[in-house]
Amino acid sequence: METCRKASEAVRFTGTPTAQVINLLSTRWGVLTLEAVLEGGARFNELQRRLAGISHKVLIDTLRSLQRDGFVRGPLTDPRLTEYLLTPVGCELIELIDEIRCWSEDRWGQLRRARDEFDRARA
């Protein structure tokens, strides 16, 4: 596995499909909404209860975005459905998010130490 990329490759990252997916995942509610849907198909109000603090409008916008990109299906785009469900692509994405979660938990001590060292050096 390649550990680092050249700067010229990193610059080309902008505007790519990867950048677009990362942008979706880096929104405040994107991943949390995916995980709320993963907990079991749910109606809108149930999702809003699972996502404490999300506004009605933001949840609608987030669900629309997730549906538009094919990660979730539900009543916003299919009136026959009463619940929001992950699509197969959404399930694949959750698997990758779980890998990131595991990596993060495994490395958290190292990351925290790096932050502390950086902060001490700047103090």
A tleap script that builds the chain and sets N, CA, C and O, in Angstrom:
source leaprc.protein.ff14SB
mol = sequence {
  NMET GLU THR CYS ARG LYS ALA SER GLU ALA
  VAL ARG PHE THR GLY THR PRO THR ALA GLN
  VAL ILE ASN LEU LEU SER THR ARG TRP GLY
  VAL LEU THR LEU GLU ALA VAL LEU GLU GLY
  GLY ALA ARG PHE ASN GLU LEU GLN ARG ARG
  LEU ALA GLY ILE SER HIE LYS VAL LEU ILE
  ASP THR LEU ARG SER LEU GLN ARG ASP GLY
  PHE VAL ARG GLY PRO LEU THR ASP PRO ARG
  LEU THR GLU TYR LEU LEU THR PRO VAL GLY
  CYS GLU LEU ILE GLU LEU ILE ASP GLU ILE
  ARG CYS TRP SER GLU ASP ARG TRP GLY GLN
  LEU ARG ARG ALA ARG ASP GLU PHE ASP ARG
  ALA ARG CALA
}
set mol.1.N position { 0.837 -1.184 0.000 }
set mol.1.CA position { 0.000 0.000 0.000 }
set mol.1.C position { 0.878 1.243 0.000 }
set mol.1.O position { 1.826 1.355 0.777 }
set mol.2.N position { 0.548 2.161 -0.876 }
set mol.2.CA position { 1.289 3.409 -0.972 }
set mol.2.C position { 0.972 4.270 0.249 }
set mol.2.O position { -0.198 4.488 0.565 }
set mol.3.N position { 2.003 4.759 0.938 }
set mol.3.CA position { 1.761 5.495 2.174 }
set mol.3.C position { 1.571 6.993 1.960 }
set mol.3.O position { 0.803 7.621 2.689 }
set mol.4.N position { 2.239 7.567 0.994 }
set mol.4.CA position { 2.120 9.005 0.745 }
set mol.4.C position { 2.063 9.242 -0.751 }
set mol.4.O position { 2.607 8.471 -1.542 }
set mol.5.N position { 1.409 10.299 -1.116 }
set mol.5.CA position { 1.321 10.650 -2.531 }
set mol.5.C position { 2.094 11.932 -2.771 }
set mol.5.O position { 2.277 12.748 -1.867 }
set mol.6.N position { 2.537 12.089 -3.988 }
set mol.6.CA position { 3.241 13.311 -4.356 }
set mol.6.C position { 2.261 14.476 -4.348 }
set mol.6.O position { 1.061 14.293 -4.555 }
set mol.7.N position { 2.779 15.667 -4.110 }
set mol.7.CA position { 1.928 16.860 -4.049 }
set mol.7.C position { 1.148 17.055 -5.334 }
set mol.7.O position { -0.017 17.450 -5.291 }
set mol.8.N position { 1.767 16.786 -6.479 }
set mol.8.CA position { 1.067 16.991 -7.747 }
set mol.8.C position { -0.132 16.060 -7.864 }
set mol.8.O position { -1.141 16.429 -8.466 }
set mol.9.N position { -0.039 14.854 -7.298 }
set mol.9.CA position { -1.174 13.935 -7.304 }
set mol.9.C position { -2.261 14.432 -6.366 }
set mol.9.O position { -3.447 14.298 -6.669 }
set mol.10.N position { -1.876 15.001 -5.236 }
set mol.10.CA position { -2.850 15.499 -4.275 }
set mol.10.C position { -3.650 16.658 -4.865 }
set mol.10.O position { -4.849 16.771 -4.608 }
set mol.11.N position { -3.010 17.508 -5.642 }
set mol.11.CA position { -3.695 18.638 -6.245 }
set mol.11.C position { -4.756 18.152 -7.225 }
set mol.11.O position { -5.828 18.751 -7.316 }
set mol.12.N position { -4.482 17.096 -7.946 }
set mol.12.CA position { -5.445 16.559 -8.907 }
set mol.12.C position { -6.641 15.908 -8.214 }
set mol.12.O position { -7.634 15.596 -8.871 }
set mol.13.N position { -6.566 15.702 -6.928 }
set mol.13.CA position { -7.636 15.101 -6.148 }
set mol.13.C position { -8.899 15.966 -6.177 }
set mol.13.O position { -10.009 15.437 -6.143 }
set mol.14.N position { -8.740 17.282 -6.240 }
set mol.14.CA position { -9.867 18.208 -6.242 }
set mol.14.C position { -10.773 17.935 -7.443 }
set mol.14.O position { -10.305 17.818 -8.576 }
set mol.15.N position { -12.075 17.838 -7.176 }
set mol.15.CA position { -13.050 17.638 -8.248 }
set mol.15.C position { -13.238 16.203 -8.685 }
set mol.15.O position { -14.049 15.935 -9.571 }
set mol.16.N position { -12.514 15.278 -8.093 }
set mol.16.CA position { -12.635 13.871 -8.466 }
set mol.16.C position { -13.831 13.237 -7.758 }
set mol.16.O position { -14.364 13.813 -6.810 }
set mol.17.N position { -14.258 12.051 -8.212 }
set mol.17.CA position { -15.312 11.347 -7.492 }
set mol.17.C position { -14.947 11.119 -6.024 }
set mol.17.O position { -15.812 11.198 -5.152 }
set mol.18.N position { -13.687 10.840 -5.752 }
set mol.18.CA position { -13.245 10.642 -4.369 }
set mol.18.C position { -13.490 11.900 -3.551 }
set mol.18.O position { -13.999 11.825 -2.433 }
set mol.19.N position { -13.133 13.049 -4.098 }
set mol.19.CA position { -13.332 14.307 -3.385 }
set mol.19.C position { -14.815 14.553 -3.124 }
set mol.19.O position { -15.182 15.060 -2.064 }
set mol.20.N position { -15.664 14.198 -4.079 }
set mol.20.CA position { -17.095 14.403 -3.899 }
set mol.20.C position { -17.655 13.516 -2.788 }
set mol.20.O position { -18.479 13.970 -1.993 }
set mol.21.N position { -17.219 12.260 -2.723 }
set mol.21.CA position { -17.688 11.360 -1.663 }
set mol.21.C position { -17.161 11.827 -0.310 }
set mol.21.O position { -17.903 11.832 0.672 }
set mol.22.N position { -15.900 12.216 -0.246 }
set mol.22.CA position { -15.337 12.697 1.014 }
set mol.22.C position { -16.070 13.958 1.466 }
set mol.22.O position { -16.300 14.146 2.661 }
set mol.23.N position { -16.432 14.807 0.534 }
set mol.23.CA position { -17.187 16.004 0.886 }
set mol.23.C position { -18.525 15.629 1.531 }
set mol.23.O position { -18.923 16.232 2.528 }
set mol.24.N position { -19.209 14.647 0.972 }
set mol.24.CA position { -20.470 14.192 1.556 }
set mol.24.C position { -20.243 13.640 2.961 }
set mol.24.O position { -21.003 13.941 3.882 }
set mol.25.N position { -19.204 12.837 3.120 }
set mol.25.CA position { -18.930 12.210 4.409 }
set mol.25.C position { -18.452 13.215 5.452 }
set mol.25.O position { -18.585 12.979 6.653 }
set mol.26.N position { -17.905 14.315 5.003 }
set mol.26.CA position { -17.377 15.284 5.968 }
set mol.26.C position { -18.424 16.295 6.421 }
set mol.26.O position { -18.133 17.163 7.243 }
set mol.27.N position { -19.638 16.188 5.890 }
set mol.27.CA position { -20.691 17.066 6.399 }
set mol.27.C position { -21.004 16.648 7.824 }
set mol.27.O position { -20.725 15.518 8.223 }
set mol.28.N position { -21.575 17.547 8.575 }
set mol.28.CA position { -21.848 17.276 9.985 }
set mol.28.C position { -22.759 16.067 10.173 }
set mol.28.O position { -22.568 15.299 11.115 }
set mol.29.N position { -23.747 15.882 9.292 }
set mol.29.CA position { -24.774 14.873 9.528 }
set mol.29.C position { -24.739 13.697 8.550 }
set mol.29.O position { -25.505 12.751 8.731 }
set mol.30.N position { -23.896 13.711 7.536 }
set mol.30.CA position { -23.899 12.664 6.520 }
set mol.30.C position { -23.705 11.265 7.076 }
set mol.30.O position { -24.568 10.405 6.903 }
set mol.31.N position { -22.593 11.028 7.737 }
set mol.31.CA position { -22.288 9.698 8.272 }
set mol.31.C position { -23.256 9.336 9.393 }
set mol.31.O position { -23.704 8.194 9.484 }
set mol.32.N position { -23.577 10.305 10.247 }
set mol.32.CA position { -24.502 10.020 11.345 }
set mol.32.C position { -25.869 9.595 10.829 }
set mol.32.O position { -26.502 8.709 11.403 }
set mol.33.N position { -26.326 10.220 9.751 }
set mol.33.CA position { -27.619 9.843 9.173 }
set mol.33.C position { -27.547 8.450 8.566 }
set mol.33.O position { -28.474 7.657 8.729 }
set mol.34.N position { -26.460 8.145 7.871 }
set mol.34.CA position { -26.293 6.788 7.337 }
set mol.34.C position { -26.365 5.760 8.466 }
set mol.34.O position { -27.036 4.736 8.342 }
set mol.35.N position { -25.674 6.040 9.554 }
set mol.35.CA position { -25.677 5.093 10.672 }
set mol.35.C position { -27.049 5.014 11.342 }
set mol.35.O position { -27.434 3.948 11.822 }
set mol.36.N position { -27.784 6.113 11.383 }
set mol.36.CA position { -29.138 6.081 11.950 }
set mol.36.C position { -30.061 5.225 11.090 }
set mol.36.O position { -30.911 4.506 11.615 }
set mol.37.N position { -29.900 5.300 9.787 }
set mol.37.CA position { -30.693 4.461 8.889 }
set mol.37.C position { -30.272 3.002 9.032 }
set mol.37.O position { -31.108 2.100 8.979 }
set mol.38.N position { -28.967 2.774 9.215 }
set mol.38.CA position { -28.452 1.415 9.375 }
set mol.38.C position { -29.051 0.711 10.586 }
set mol.38.O position { -29.247 -0.504 10.561 }
set mol.39.N position { -29.342 1.460 11.643 }
set mol.39.CA position { -29.889 0.869 12.864 }
set mol.39.C position { -31.199 0.140 12.604 }
set mol.39.O position { -31.679 -0.587 13.474 }
set mol.40.N position { -31.765 0.311 11.473 }
set mol.40.CA position { -33.030 -0.321 11.104 }
set mol.40.C position { -33.846 0.693 10.351 }
set mol.40.O position { -33.868 1.873 10.702 }
set mol.41.N position { -34.518 0.238 9.314 }
set mol.41.CA position { -35.328 1.154 8.536 }
set mol.41.C position { -36.195 1.985 9.460 }
set mol.41.O position { -36.748 1.472 10.432 }
set mol.42.N position { -36.311 3.250 9.161 }
set mol.42.CA position { -37.044 4.132 10.060 }
set mol.42.C position { -37.787 5.192 9.270 }
set mol.42.O position { -37.379 5.593 8.180 }
set mol.43.N position { -38.865 5.622 9.841 }
set mol.43.CA position { -39.600 6.761 9.306 }
set mol.43.C position { -38.850 8.031 9.677 }
set mol.43.O position { -37.953 8.018 10.521 }
set mol.44.N position { -39.228 9.117 9.040 }
set mol.44.CA position { -38.551 10.391 9.222 }
set mol.44.C position { -38.468 10.792 10.699 }
set mol.44.O position { -37.392 11.131 11.191 }
set mol.45.N position { -39.608 10.753 11.407 }
set mol.45.CA position { -39.610 11.193 12.808 }
set mol.45.C position { -38.714 10.328 13.685 }
set mol.45.O position { -38.089 10.830 14.619 }
set mol.46.N position { -38.645 9.041 13.394 }
set mol.46.CA position { -37.757 8.153 14.153 }
set mol.46.C position { -36.299 8.533 13.900 }
set mol.46.O position { -35.494 8.561 14.831 }
set mol.47.N position { -35.959 8.824 12.649 }
set mol.47.CA position { -34.589 9.261 12.348 }
set mol.47.C position { -34.266 10.559 13.084 }
set mol.47.O position { -33.161 10.730 13.598 }
set mol.48.N position { -35.231 11.465 13.130 }
set mol.48.CA position { -34.982 12.727 13.819 }
set mol.48.C position { -34.752 12.486 15.312 }
set mol.48.O position { -33.947 13.184 15.929 }
set mol.49.N position { -35.448 11.506 15.904 }
set mol.49.CA position { -35.208 11.180 17.320 }
set mol.49.C position { -33.828 10.555 17.495 }
set mol.49.O position { -33.131 10.860 18.462 }
set mol.50.N position { -33.427 9.685 16.573 }
set mol.50.CA position { -32.110 9.041 16.660 }
set mol.50.C position { -30.982 10.053 16.524 }
set mol.50.O position { -29.906 9.874 17.094 }
set mol.51.N position { -31.230 11.114 15.770 }
set mol.51.CA position { -30.208 12.121 15.490 }
set mol.51.C position { -30.479 13.369 16.327 }
set mol.51.O position { -30.831 14.420 15.793 }
set mol.52.N position { -30.319 13.246 17.605 }
set mol.52.CA position { -30.599 14.360 18.517 }
set mol.52.C position { -29.846 15.605 18.067 }
set mol.52.O position { -28.634 15.572 17.856 }
set mol.53.N position { -30.578 16.694 17.925 }
set mol.53.CA position { -29.962 17.963 17.566 }
set mol.53.C position { -30.090 18.329 16.103 }
set mol.53.O position { -29.804 19.472 15.745 }
set mol.54.N position { -30.503 17.420 15.246 }
set mol.54.CA position { -30.644 17.754 13.831 }
set mol.54.C position { -31.993 18.441 13.621 }
set mol.54.O position { -33.004 18.036 14.194 }
set mol.55.N position { -31.990 19.474 12.800 }
set mol.55.CA position { -33.246 20.172 12.519 }
set mol.55.C position { -34.012 19.424 11.428 }
set mol.55.O position { -33.445 18.619 10.689 }
set mol.56.N position { -35.283 19.700 11.349 }
set mol.56.CA position { -36.154 19.096 10.332 }
set mol.56.C position { -35.591 19.360 8.937 }
set mol.56.O position { -35.466 18.441 8.128 }
set mol.57.N position { -35.254 20.619 8.659 }
set mol.57.CA position { -34.745 20.991 7.340 }
set mol.57.C position { -33.421 20.316 7.017 }
set mol.57.O position { -33.221 19.837 5.900 }
set mol.58.N position { -32.527 20.277 7.977 }
set mol.58.CA position { -31.212 19.664 7.723 }
set mol.58.C position { -31.370 18.167 7.479 }
set mol.58.O position { -30.690 17.611 6.617 }
set mol.59.N position { -32.257 17.503 8.224 }
set mol.59.CA position { -32.475 16.074 7.994 }
set mol.59.C position { -33.048 15.839 6.602 }
set mol.59.O position { -32.619 14.916 5.909 }
set mol.60.N position { -34.003 16.651 6.185 }
set mol.60.CA position { -34.550 16.510 4.828 }
set mol.60.C position { -33.449 16.702 3.794 }
set mol.60.O position { -33.323 15.904 2.865 }
set mol.61.N position { -32.651 17.756 3.949 }
set mol.61.CA position { -31.574 18.027 2.993 }
set mol.61.C position { -30.562 16.890 2.962 }
set mol.61.O position { -30.096 16.494 1.894 }
set mol.62.N position { -30.222 16.364 4.145 }
set mol.62.CA position { -29.252 15.268 4.219 }
set mol.62.C position { -29.808 14.013 3.568 }
set mol.62.O position { -29.110 13.350 2.801 }
set mol.63.N position { -31.052 13.683 3.866 }
set mol.63.CA position { -31.673 12.502 3.245 }
set mol.63.C position { -31.764 12.663 1.731 }
set mol.63.O position { -31.519 11.710 0.991 }
set mol.64.N position { -32.109 13.844 1.272 }
set mol.64.CA position { -32.159 14.083 -0.186 }
set mol.64.C position { -30.798 13.849 -0.819 }
set mol.64.O position { -30.691 13.210 -1.865 }
set mol.65.N position { -29.768 14.366 -0.184 }
set mol.65.CA position { -28.415 14.198 -0.709 }
set mol.65.C position { -28.017 12.723 -0.733 }
set mol.65.O position { -27.455 12.239 -1.716 }
set mol.66.N position { -28.313 12.016 0.355 }
set mol.66.CA position { -27.971 10.589 0.421 }
set mol.66.C position { -28.773 9.782 -0.587 }
set mol.66.O position { -28.264 8.818 -1.159 }
set mol.67.N position { -30.023 10.170 -0.807 }
set mol.67.CA position { -30.832 9.481 -1.812 }
set mol.67.C position { -30.339 9.810 -3.217 }
set mol.67.O position { -30.250 8.930 -4.074 }
set mol.68.N position { -30.024 11.057 -3.444 }
set mol.68.CA position { -29.545 11.496 -4.759 }
set mol.68.C position { -28.286 10.725 -5.163 }
set mol.68.O position { -28.112 10.359 -6.325 }
set mol.69.N position { -27.419 10.487 -4.186 }
set mol.69.CA position { -26.172 9.774 -4.465 }
set mol.69.C position { -26.326 8.261 -4.417 }
set mol.69.O position { -25.364 7.538 -4.675 }
set mol.70.N position { -27.524 7.768 -4.092 }
set mol.70.CA position { -27.775 6.333 -4.153 }
set mol.70.C position { -27.408 5.544 -2.912 }
set mol.70.O position { -27.309 4.319 -2.970 }
set mol.71.N position { -27.203 6.221 -1.784 }
set mol.71.CA position { -26.846 5.520 -0.551 }
set mol.71.C position { -28.073 5.092 0.248 }
set mol.71.O position { -28.025 4.120 1.001 }
set mol.72.N position { -29.167 5.820 0.079 }
set mol.72.CA position { -30.388 5.591 0.848 }
set mol.72.C position { -31.561 5.622 -0.118 }
set mol.72.O position { -31.530 6.334 -1.121 }
set mol.73.N position { -32.591 4.851 0.187 }
set mol.73.CA position { -33.845 4.995 -0.551 }
set mol.73.C position { -34.956 5.176 0.467 }
set mol.73.O position { -34.876 4.691 1.595 }
set mol.74.N position { -35.993 5.886 0.044 }
set mol.74.CA position { -37.077 6.157 0.977 }
set mol.74.C position { -38.170 6.997 0.379 }
set mol.74.O position { -38.197 7.234 -0.828 }
set mol.75.N position { -39.083 7.454 1.233 }
set mol.75.CA position { -40.276 8.149 0.776 }
set mol.75.C position { -40.034 9.438 -0.013 }
set mol.75.O position { -40.899 9.846 -0.788 }
set mol.76.N position { -38.894 10.081 0.160 }
set mol.76.CA position { -38.648 11.309 -0.606 }
set mol.76.C position { -38.610 11.040 -2.100 }
set mol.76.O position { -38.955 11.910 -2.900 }
set mol.77.N position { -38.189 9.833 -2.481 }
set mol.77.CA position { -38.071 9.514 -3.906 }
set mol.77.C position { -38.962 8.358 -4.338 }
set mol.77.O position { -39.141 8.133 -5.535 }
set mol.78.N position { -39.518 7.629 -3.392 }
set mol.78.CA position { -40.381 6.493 -3.721 }
set mol.78.C position { -41.585 6.488 -2.784 }
set mol.78.O position { -41.496 5.988 -1.662 }
set mol.79.N position { -42.707 7.039 -3.235 }
set mol.79.CA position { -43.866 7.180 -2.346 }
set mol.79.C position { -44.433 5.845 -1.847 }
set mol.79.O position { -45.237 5.829 -0.916 }
set mol.80.N position { -44.027 4.739 -2.449 }
set mol.80.CA position { -44.478 3.433 -1.964 }
set mol.80.C position { -43.792 3.040 -0.672 }
set mol.80.O position { -44.276 2.167 0.049 }
set mol.81.N position { -42.664 3.680 -0.372 }
set mol.81.CA position { -41.912 3.359 0.840 }
set mol.81.C position { -42.363 4.251 1.988 }
set mol.81.O position { -42.696 5.419 1.791 }
set mol.82.N position { -42.369 3.688 3.173 }
set mol.82.CA position { -42.686 4.482 4.366 }
set mol.82.C position { -41.458 4.655 5.255 }
set mol.82.O position { -41.471 5.473 6.175 }
set mol.83.N position { -40.401 3.895 4.988 }
set mol.83.CA position { -39.185 3.955 5.795 }
set mol.83.C position { -37.981 4.246 4.899 }
set mol.83.O position { -38.010 4.013 3.691 }
set mol.84.N position { -36.942 4.754 5.518 }
set mol.84.CA position { -35.668 4.959 4.835 }
set mol.84.C position { -34.814 3.721 5.041 }
set mol.84.O position { -34.742 3.181 6.145 }
set mol.85.N position { -34.171 3.279 3.981 }
set mol.85.CA position { -33.351 2.070 4.015 }
set mol.85.C position { -32.036 2.332 3.291 }
set mol.85.O position { -31.978 3.133 2.358 }
set mol.86.N position { -30.980 1.647 3.730 }
set mol.86.CA position { -29.715 1.731 3.003 }
set mol.86.C position { -29.821 0.908 1.724 }
set mol.86.O position { -30.441 -0.156 1.704 }
set mol.87.N position { -29.215 1.409 0.673 }
set mol.87.CA position { -29.091 0.651 -0.563 }
set mol.87.C position { -27.863 -0.260 -0.426 }
set mol.87.O position { -27.105 -0.119 0.534 }
set mol.88.N position { -27.657 -1.175 -1.351 }
set mol.88.CA position { -26.416 -1.963 -1.313 }
set mol.88.C position { -25.163 -1.083 -1.321 }
set mol.88.O position { -24.183 -1.401 -0.648 }
set mol.89.N position { -25.185 0.015 -2.073 }
set mol.89.CA position { -24.039 0.930 -2.097 }
set mol.89.C position { -23.879 1.594 -0.736 }
set mol.89.O position { -22.756 1.799 -0.275 }
set mol.90.N position { -24.986 1.929 -0.091 }
set mol.90.CA position { -24.928 2.502 1.256 }
set mol.90.C position { -24.334 1.532 2.254 }
set mol.90.O position { -23.572 1.926 3.137 }
set mol.91.N position { -24.686 0.248 2.114 }
set mol.91.CA position { -24.114 -0.779 3.002 }
set mol.91.C position { -22.611 -0.913 2.782 }
set mol.91.O position { -21.854 -1.078 3.739 }
set mol.92.N position { -22.178 -0.843 1.524 }
set mol.92.CA position { -20.739 -0.894 1.237 }
set mol.92.C position { -20.024 0.289 1.873 }
set mol.92.O position { -18.941 0.137 2.438 }
set mol.93.N position { -20.631 1.466 1.779 }
set mol.93.CA position { -20.020 2.656 2.367 }
set mol.93.C position { -19.909 2.524 3.876 }
set mol.93.O position { -18.895 2.912 4.457 }
set mol.94.N position { -20.932 1.986 4.517 }
set mol.94.CA position { -20.886 1.775 5.973 }
set mol.94.C position { -19.733 0.844 6.334 }
set mol.94.O position { -19.077 1.052 7.355 }
set mol.95.N position { -19.474 -0.170 5.523 }
set mol.95.CA position { -18.339 -1.066 5.782 }
set mol.95.C position { -17.028 -0.282 5.762 }
set mol.95.O position { -16.164 -0.504 6.610 }
set mol.96.N position { -16.874 0.628 4.807 }
set mol.96.CA position { -15.657 1.449 4.750 }
set mol.96.C position { -15.569 2.389 5.946 }
set mol.96.O position { -14.487 2.593 6.497 }
set mol.97.N position { -16.697 2.961 6.349 }
set mol.97.CA position { -16.721 3.840 7.517 }
set mol.97.C position { -16.316 3.047 8.762 }
set mol.97.O position { -15.607 3.565 9.625 }
set mol.98.N position { -16.761 1.797 8.856 }
set mol.98.CA position { -16.358 0.955 9.979 }
set mol.98.C position { -14.848 0.710 9.984 }
set mol.98.O position { -14.229 0.660 11.047 }
set mol.99.N position { -14.258 0.556 8.798 }
set mol.99.CA position { -12.805 0.400 8.716 }
set mol.99.C position { -12.104 1.666 9.203 }
set mol.99.O position { -11.100 1.584 9.910 }
set mol.100.N position { -12.625 2.834 8.830 }
set mol.100.CA position { -12.056 4.098 9.299 }
set mol.100.C position { -12.202 4.201 10.809 }
set mol.100.O position { -11.292 4.666 11.495 }
set mol.101.N position { -13.353 3.764 11.332 }
set mol.101.CA position { -13.573 3.795 12.782 }
set mol.101.C position { -12.526 2.929 13.489 }
set mol.101.O position { -11.932 3.359 14.477 }
set mol.102.N position { -12.303 1.728 12.993 }
set mol.102.CA position { -11.310 0.830 13.604 }
set mol.102.C position { -9.910 1.442 13.526 }
set mol.102.O position { -9.164 1.424 14.505 }
set mol.103.N position { -9.561 1.980 12.361 }
set mol.103.CA position { -8.251 2.616 12.208 }
set mol.103.C position { -8.105 3.748 13.204 }
set mol.103.O position { -7.065 3.888 13.849 }
set mol.104.N position { -9.152 4.558 13.330 }
set mol.104.CA position { -9.111 5.704 14.242 }
set mol.104.C position { -8.921 5.263 15.687 }
set mol.104.O position { -8.115 5.835 16.420 }
set mol.105.N position { -9.666 4.246 16.085 }
set mol.105.CA position { -9.547 3.757 17.459 }
set mol.105.C position { -8.168 3.164 17.725 }
set mol.105.O position { -7.610 3.342 18.807 }
set mol.106.N position { -7.616 2.456 16.732 }
set mol.106.CA position { -6.286 1.871 16.885 }
set mol.106.C position { -5.203 2.936 16.985 }
set mol.106.O position { -4.205 2.732 17.675 }
set mol.107.N position { -5.379 4.064 16.314 }
set mol.107.CA position { -4.351 5.096 16.235 }
set mol.107.C position { -4.615 6.290 17.150 }
set mol.107.O position { -3.801 7.212 17.195 }
set mol.108.N position { -5.733 6.295 17.880 }
set mol.108.CA position { -6.112 7.489 18.624 }
set mol.108.C position { -5.040 7.932 19.610 }
set mol.108.O position { -4.776 9.130 19.719 }
set mol.109.N position { -4.420 7.015 20.324 }
set mol.109.CA position { -3.365 7.383 21.262 }
set mol.109.C position { -2.219 8.089 20.556 }
set mol.109.O position { -1.708 9.098 21.043 }
set mol.110.N position { -1.820 7.563 19.415 }
set mol.110.CA position { -0.738 8.158 18.626 }
set mol.110.C position { -1.140 9.552 18.139 }
set mol.110.O position { -0.336 10.482 18.197 }
set mol.111.N position { -2.353 9.700 17.668 }
set mol.111.CA position { -2.815 11.003 17.182 }
set mol.111.C position { -2.897 12.019 18.316 }
set mol.111.O position { -2.521 13.179 18.145 }
set mol.112.N position { -3.382 11.586 19.459 }
set mol.112.CA position { -3.494 12.479 20.606 }
set mol.112.C position { -2.112 12.928 21.078 }
set mol.112.O position { -1.920 14.099 21.407 }
set mol.113.N position { -1.142 12.001 21.113 }
set mol.113.CA position { 0.225 12.366 21.508 }
set mol.113.C position { 0.814 13.388 20.528 }
set mol.113.O position { 1.482 14.335 20.944 }
set mol.114.N position { 0.567 13.194 19.234 }
set mol.114.CA position { 1.074 14.142 18.232 }
set mol.114.C position { 0.461 15.517 18.451 }
set mol.114.O position { 1.157 16.527 18.346 }
set mol.115.N position { -0.816 15.569 18.750 }
set mol.115.CA position { -1.475 16.853 19.034 }
set mol.115.C position { -0.859 17.517 20.253 }
set mol.115.O position { -0.559 18.711 20.241 }
set mol.116.N position { -0.672 16.726 21.311 }
set mol.116.CA position { -0.097 17.276 22.545 }
set mol.116.C position { 1.299 17.827 22.298 }
set mol.116.O position { 1.627 18.913 22.776 }
set mol.117.N position { 2.130 17.091 21.556 }
set mol.117.CA position { 3.478 17.548 21.253 }
set mol.117.C position { 3.444 18.830 20.437 }
set mol.117.O position { 4.221 19.751 20.691 }
set mol.118.N position { 2.555 18.893 19.465 }
set mol.118.CA position { 2.424 20.077 18.631 }
set mol.118.C position { 2.007 21.267 19.493 }
set mol.118.O position { 2.595 22.344 19.394 }
set mol.119.N position { 1.009 21.076 20.324 }
set mol.119.CA position { 0.516 22.166 21.181 }
set mol.119.C position { 1.594 22.648 22.159 }
set mol.119.O position { 1.730 23.849 22.393 }
set mol.120.N position { 2.368 21.697 22.736 }
set mol.120.CA position { 3.451 22.088 23.650 }
set mol.120.C position { 4.505 22.896 22.922 }
set mol.120.O position { 5.025 23.869 23.469 }
set mol.121.N position { 4.827 22.512 21.701 }
set mol.121.CA position { 5.862 23.206 20.929 }
set mol.121.C position { 5.416 24.628 20.573 }
set mol.121.O position { 6.256 25.516 20.426 }
set mol.122.N position { 4.135 24.847 20.437 }
set mol.122.CA position { 3.618 26.171 20.076 }
set mol.122.C position { 3.380 27.040 21.294 }
set mol.122.O position { 3.207 28.251 21.160 }
set mol.123.N position { 3.368 26.449 22.481 }
set mol.123.CA position { 3.077 27.228 23.700 }
set mol.123.C position { 4.265 28.069 24.137 }
set mol.123.O position { 4.184 28.779 25.140 }
savepdb mol mol.pdb
quit
